[in-house]
Amino acid sequence: MYEKEPGAYKAMMALENYTKETTIDPLLKELIKTRASQLNGCAYCVDMHTEDAIKLGESERRLFALAVWKESHLFSEAERAALQLTEEVTLLSKEGVTDETYDHVVAIFGEQQTAKLIMQIVVINAWNRIAVTTKAIYKK
């Protein structure tokens, strides 16, 4: 994919670089990336982003619990709101993003940070679709 369409890859990297520069907490970014990747069945991205999260100081316990975050006491209210938004954006065709979820995220993060969260979720979903479609394997 990358060799065949370098312009598309360059555009994706521009979006990726944008997300790296946002003011979203780096650990929250990795939780978002990992959860979306779990939902999309992207082993490449789950592998990469759990490794990145651990390097940033995330606990393995919380990473193990991420798949069941709704039932876990290990996540803050802000993390839970961001994870709910992640699930609803990732699974958009099911029910869309509810007003309740969106309003809750805005109440916690504000409108500008919410826009950044949405872009973070959109970008990881795009990467997931590329990696799953091309059967990418993460090799470190």
C-alpha positions, 0 to 999 in steps of 0.5 A: 500500500505504502509503496503503491500510493505514496501520496495517500501515505503522506496524507495519512502521515500528516493526519498522524503528525497532527494527532501527535501534536495535540494536547490530549494526554499521551496515555489517553491517546494510547487507550483510544488507539488500543480500544479502537484497534480492539474493536476493529480487530487490528492486531498490528495496532493493538500490538503497537499501541499497547507497547507504546502505552507501556513505554509511557507508563501505562499499567498492564493491568489497565491494558488488560481491563481495557476490553471491559472498561465499562465494568472496570473501576480502573478508569477515570470519568474522563477516560470513560467518556473518551472511551465511550466516544471511541466506541461510538465513533468506531461503531458508527453504523450501529447507533451513531454517537449519542447526544448524551455521549457527545454532551458528556465529552464536551462537558468534561473536555470542552469543545476544542479538546472534543474536536481533537479527540474525534480526530484522534479516533478518526485517524486510528480508525483509518489506520486500522482499516489500512492495516486490517485490509493489507494484513499488516504484521507489527514487527518490532 
